[in-house]
Amino acid sequence: MYSLEEIFSPTDDFCNHFEPARQKKLIENGQRRRRRSRQLSLSEIMTIAVAFHLSSGKNFKSFYLEVICHSENSRG
């Protein structure tokens, strides 16, 4: 079994290097883009997606409610 912390650390390291490089390569088309802040960071979103694919779950909603929300509730 894996823990979310084991997945998060390398994912966060990857996102810290990837996101600035991706921003440099984007081509602007002259239109304004909204840069809304998210409630979850990119690395948190990717950690949840990776954890789902590593699990035997077939339904993302039930996986999220059982594993992720349960993990949040147990922390306090």
LUMTOR-560105 format. One line per 10 residues: number of its first residue (from 1); their letters; for each residue x, z, y of C-alpha. Coordinates in steps of 0.02 Angstrom, whole numbers, plus 50000, padded with zeros to 5 digits. Layout:
N
NUM	A	X/Z/Y  ...
# end
This chain:
76
1	MYSLEEIFSP	50000/50000/50000  50057/49970/50178  50033/50071/50336  49983/49997/50502  50140/50071/50581  50250/49975/50457  50165/49813/50508  50155/49851/50693  50340/49878/50727  50405/49705/50676
11	TDDFCNHFEP	50249/49622/50747  50277/49707/50914  50460/49654/50915  50408/49474/50880  50275/49475/51017  50397/49546/51145  50511/49395/51117  50376/49264/51086  50257/49291/51233  50385/49265/51375
21	ARQKKLIENG	50451/49108/51287  50273/49042/51268  50236/49074/51452  50389/48971/51502  50333/48822/51398  50154/48814/51462  50114/48662/51568  50008/48696/51721  49871/48571/51761  49837/48632/51937
31	QRRRRRSRQL	49684/48735/51893  49680/48921/51919  49677/49024/51761  49612/49199/51745  49735/49323/51678  49620/49461/51620  49695/49615/51544  49645/49647/51365  49595/49810/51287  49712/49772/51141
41	SLSEIMTIAV	49885/49700/51161  49936/49539/51073  50042/49638/50949  49894/49752/50907  49781/49601/50876  49912/49518/50767  49942/49681/50670  49756/49691/50628  49755/49508/50573  49910/49530/50464
51	AFHLSSGKNF	49840/49690/50387  49678/49599/50345  49771/49459/50257  49877/49584/50160  49723/49678/50103  49607/49622/49966  49462/49617/50089  49354/49463/50097  49251/49512/50249  49342/49547/50413
61	KSFYLEVICH	49203/49650/50489  49195/49772/50344  49386/49780/50337  49394/49820/50523  49260/49954/50514  49328/50037/50357  49516/50027/50387  49548/50009/50574  49405/50113/50645  49428/50245/50510
71	SENSRG	49613/50254/50554  49571/50276/50739  49441/50412/50703  49559/50511/50593  49690/50520/50732  49579/50615/50848
# end
